[in-house]
């Protein structure tokens, strides 16, 4: 995809070089050239973001500049760009259906950087009902890139709530439980749609052969599923649980992903992410793997992880690569004699 804002957003018009200081700042940041005073630049960008007069290309440039400043100089710029004035404005822009799609998506990207840069940013995000608004956007019909940004924000929000729960923050436990239930169902529905309704003639493998935005979204949703699965208890998967139907659907979709040909573009990355999710699922999930003959795919992920570790001589990264498939296989062996027999035959 084109990297410059001009190539990506030419339809919104061109700024006047040498006249608009915001355009000059955006052009420098596009080249990852920090201004001499990042904090002052953040103030300039924040003023443009909060101003109701900034529209079209000016609004887009302010958003692009804000997220780049937060990326390149978070310590100097976060106090201004993660403030009580700016964060609600970013949510407002992202949620405004009347605005250009590129502007709305850029506002979400900026929010991702806000939440990464500062815990205070999450406080202001939460106070502006950001979690509820982003969840609603995630559950709605939106282009893949915007949904990807929503999923990334929800990933960060789940981690913040988990931290709050571990520290005994009032209400964090109840909010996290409600969010897990809501997002488990929504993310499973979206993942199933991405896997089974991919456009194009290669419908069976459309996720891997189609738009990279759809694949990136599927990977981000799997990351979200991984965080959600870590919050589950065995009772959550009981037949009378609100999760039961969603996680039955999820088990089937994960098996479909595992059975994709490994030689397709980015299939190995996708399968590794699936195994990460499965490593946190209860042992009962081995029934899905047995019924769909998916254990060879898990073993293949393990073999590739071992091979990559040996080739790269990277023992520090080996734990993240090798342990998830081992956990999946180990839990399956303990949970089911049928799974044990299937694994021993591989």
N, C-alpha and C positions, 0 to 999 in steps of 0.2 A: 504494500500500500504506500502511496506517496507520503513522505514524511513532513513536507512543509505545509503550513496552514494555507498558503496560496493555492497549492495543488489540490488540497482536500476541500477547500471551502471557497473557491473562486466565485461561485454563484452568488455569494453574499456581497460581492463588491470588493474593490481594492482600496486600501488606505492611500493617503497622499504622502509619498516618501519625503522626508525632510520637514514635514509640517506637523504631523501627529506624533507627539513624544511617546504615546502608548504603542504606536506602530513600530517606532524605532527600538523600544525596549523589547517588544515581542520578537522582532527580527534578530536581535542580539541573543536573546534566550533560546531562540530556535537553533542557533549555532552553539548553544550551551556556553555562552559567554556571560558571566555574571557581571552585573554593574558594580561600580566601585563601592556603593553603599546599598547592599541588598535590603536592609531594613527600610531605607527611604523608598526604594523601588516598590517594596511591599505596600507601603502606605499609599503610593500613587495608584497601584493596582486595586487596593481595597476601596479607595475612594471611587474609582470607576465602577467597581462591582456594585457598591451600595447605591450609586447614583441611578435614579430611575430614567435618566436621559440617555444612558448607554444602551444602544440597541445594535442589532445586526453585527457587522464586522467588529465594531468597537467592543461590544459585549463579548464576542468570541475571543478577541485578542486579550481582554482582561482575564478571562477564564484560563486561557492557555498560559498566559504569563504567571498567573497565580500558581497553577499546578507545577510549572517548571521551577519557579522560585522555591516552592516547598520541597521539591526533589533535590535541588542543587544546594540550597542553603537553609535547611529546616530550622536550625537554631536561631538564625537571625530573623527569619520571616514568619515563623509560626505564631509568635505573640500577636501579630497583626492579622494574618490571614486565617487563623483558627479562632478568631474572636467572636464575641456574642453578636456583633453587627454583621459579620461576613457569612458565617455558617448558615443561619436561617435564609439569607439571600440566595445562597447556592442551592438550597433545597427548593426554594420558590422557583428559581429558574429551571431546575431539573424537572419540576412537576407542572410546568406551564405548557399545555398542549398547543398553545398558539404560537410558540417559538419554533425556530428552525431546529430540525433534528440534530444537526451538528452542535448547536449551542447547548441543547439539553444534555447531550452525551458528554460534552466537555465539562459541564457543571458537575455531572456525576464523577467524572475522572478526577476533577479537582477535589471533590469530597473524599474520594479514596485516599488522596495524598494528605488531606487534612487529618483524617483518622489515623493514618500511619505516623504523621509527624507529631501529634500532640494528644495526650490524654484529655486535655482541656477541650480540644476540638470535639471529642466524643461527648463531653458533658453538654456543650452547647447544641450539638446535633440531637442529643436525647431530649433536651429541654424544648426543642422545636418540633417534637414528635417525629424526628427523623426516621426512627426505626419503623414506626407505623406507616409513614409515607413511602419509604423505600420498599417495604414489604408489599404494599398495595401496587406499586409500579412493577415489582417483580412478578406479581400474580396476574398482571394485565397483559394484553397483546401489545408487544413492543418489538422493534428490530433487535436482532441478536446482539449487536454491540452494546446497546443500552441495557439489555437484560444482563449481559456479562458484567457491566459495571455495577448494576444492582446486586448481583450475586457476590461480587467482591466486597461491596460495602457490608452485606449481611454476614459474610465470613468474618470480617473484622468485628462487627457488632456482637456476634456470638462469643468471640474470644473475650471481648470486654465484659460481657455479662458473666461469663464463666469466672473471670478474675474477680468480679464483684461478689459472686457467690462464695468463692473460696475465702474471701476476706470478710464474709459475714455482712455484706452490704444489705441494708433492709430492702426487701422486695425483689432482690436480684434472682433468688431461687425460683420464685413464682413466675417472674417474667421470662426467665430462661426456659422453664418448662412449657409455658404457653407458646413461646417462639419456636421451640423444637417441634411441637405438635403441628403448628401452622406451616412451618417451612418444610417439614418432612413430607407432607402431602403435596404441597405446591411444587417442590423441587423434583419429586418423583414423577409427577404429571408432566413437567417440562422435559425432564430427561427422556421419558418414554416417547414424547412427541419428537424430540430431536433424533432419536434412534430410529423410530419407525416411520416417520413422515418426512424424511429428508427429500428435498426436491431433486429432479434429474432422472435420467434413464437408469442409473445404477442404484435403484431404490434400496437394495439389500445392503449395499456398502456406501450409501449416499452420505452418511455422516463424515466418512473419511475421504470421499472423492469430491465432495461439494465445497461449499463456502468455508473458508478458514474461520470466519466469524462464528459459524455454527459449532465448529469443533472446539474453538476456544471457549465458547459458552458451555459446552458439554463438560469440558475439563474443569471449569470453574464450579459448575454445579456439583460435580463429583467431589471437589474439595469441600464444598459446603456439606454434602452428604457425609463426608468423613467426620467433620466436626459434630454434626448432629448425631451420628451413630455413637460417638464417644459419650453422649449424654444419656443413652438409653439404658433401661434396666430390663431384665427378663419379663417383668410384668407388662412392659410396653408392647410386647408382641403377643400377648394373650389374645385369644379369639374374640374377646369382647372389648379389646382395646381400640381406641380411635386410630391407632397406628397400623393395626393388623392388615387391613386391605392395602394400604399404601406400601407397606414393606413386603407384602407378597408380590405386588407389582414391581417393586424395586429389585427383588431377587431375580425375577425373570429378565428384567432389563439388563442387569449386571451380567447375567449369563450370556445374553445375546452379544454384549460387548466383548466378553472374553473369547467368544467363538469367532470373532472377526479374523480374517487372515492376517498374520503377523507382518507380512511383507507389504501391506498397504501403508501409505504415508501416515506417519505418526501413530500407527497402531500400537507400537510398543509403549509409547508414552501413555496412551489411553488405557491400555490393559494394566499398566503399573498403577495408575490412579484407581482403577476398579479394585485391584487387590488391596490397596490401602483402605478403601471403604470396607471391604469384606473382612479385613483383619480386626475391625471393631464390632462386627456383627456377631450376634450370639451363635453358639455352636449349631443351632437348628438350621442355620443357613446352609450347612453342608448338604441338606436334602435337595436344595436347588442345584447345587453343583453336581451331585450324583445323578439326579434325574436328567440333567442336560449334558452329561458327559463332559463337564467343564474342567475337571481336575488336570488333564494334560496341559491346558492353557495356563493354569496356575504354576505347574511345574516348569513350563517354558519361561514364565516370568522370572522364576527363581534362578533358572540356569543362566538367563541373560544378565541377571543382577550379579551373579557370581563371576561371570565372564567379564563384565564391565569393571568390577572391582579389581580383578587380577590384572587386566590390561592397563588400567589407570593407576594401579598401585595406591589406591586411595582408601585406606582402612577406615578413616574417619567417616566417610560417606557410606561405607558398607552396611552399617547398621540400618540406615534408613531404606536401603535397597533390599537387603536380604531378609530382615526380620519379618516384614509384613507377609510375604508368601509363606514363610515358615509357620507363622501364627495361623494362617488359614488352614494349612495342611494339618498342623498339629491338632487344632480344635476339631477338625473333621474326623480325624482318626479316633479321637477320644469319644466323639459324639455318636458315631454310627458305624456298625460293623460293615455295612454296605459301602460306606465311604472308604473305610480302611481297605477293604478288598479291592476297590477301584484304584486306589493309590498304589497298592502293592503290585498291581498289574502293569503300571506304567513303566 
